């Protein structure tokens, strides 16, 4: 097994997820690989999920938390500097698909050596005393596969809850919803504090045990160009992170100075397919004009603002700025 080096100072989730996929696609799978990465505050969405449904959009926007979709399935997770991500990248083997025990065993062994009574619970979670410290997922392209997971060493659990806290009664979706579990930091179960570097070192010792010495692999400059290109074209794109969300209906309700607005929006393929606006506002314009303007545009604030150019919102609602209305309609 090779340990992939060269990304220890990279905390951009767009690049780290692109690195993971690039390695899956391009490395020689005659050998298995291990990759570690740490992301700046971010919510990582499962491949089949509705992004808007999984995040607390107002909180995420306020805190500058990045939202990125990954290639593997499963639920949404929160990453920050207190969370270490690991990824085993190997040749495809149907016997290893959904075999989370195989890939989590060295991690659990390392945790046990640290005095943390961790165990695999159910299909893909590592838990301690019934509390989740690691979530895992897999992806395969038929030639190669990756099995990756989180390790909450000392993450901000308050932010975990806030960033992923969405009002379930406001959105109806055909996407795969996350199942929220009680989470804990590994640090709670350690006898004494441990730095992230020391923690990572213990994991490496467990994976690369005697007789299976640590071997390093470094990407070439051309490889890194490919990683950054993939990050730019895919992982930074709205189409990948939001537009791939399955069809969903969202309700946005807010009371403004001139009255309450209740918007019911149907989104498919990242575009507004239908919108209906209700409320007790006292404008005299026909809101059907606005509904027509907004139908068929991307469900993102800049597209809404552009569609509203030239529209006199005061005529429909009373005092209302286009930016305020766009921010109200778009949840993310």
ABEGO torsion letter per residue (X at the ends): XBBBBGAAABABAAAAAAAAAAAAAABBAABBBBBBBBBBBBBBBBAABBAAAABBAAAAAAAGBBBBBBABBEBBBBBBAABBBBBBBBBBBAAABGBAAAAAAAAAAAAAAAGBBBBBBEAABBBBGGBBABBBBBBBAGABBBBBBBBBABBBAAAAAAAABBBAAABBBABBBBBBBBBBBAAAABABBBBAAAAAAAAAAAABBBGBBBBBBBBBAAAAAAAAAAAAAAAABAAAAAAABBBBBBBBBBBBAAEBBBBBBBBBGGBBABBBBBEABABABBAAAAAAAABGBBBBAAAAAAAABGBBAAAAAEBBBAAAAAAAABAX
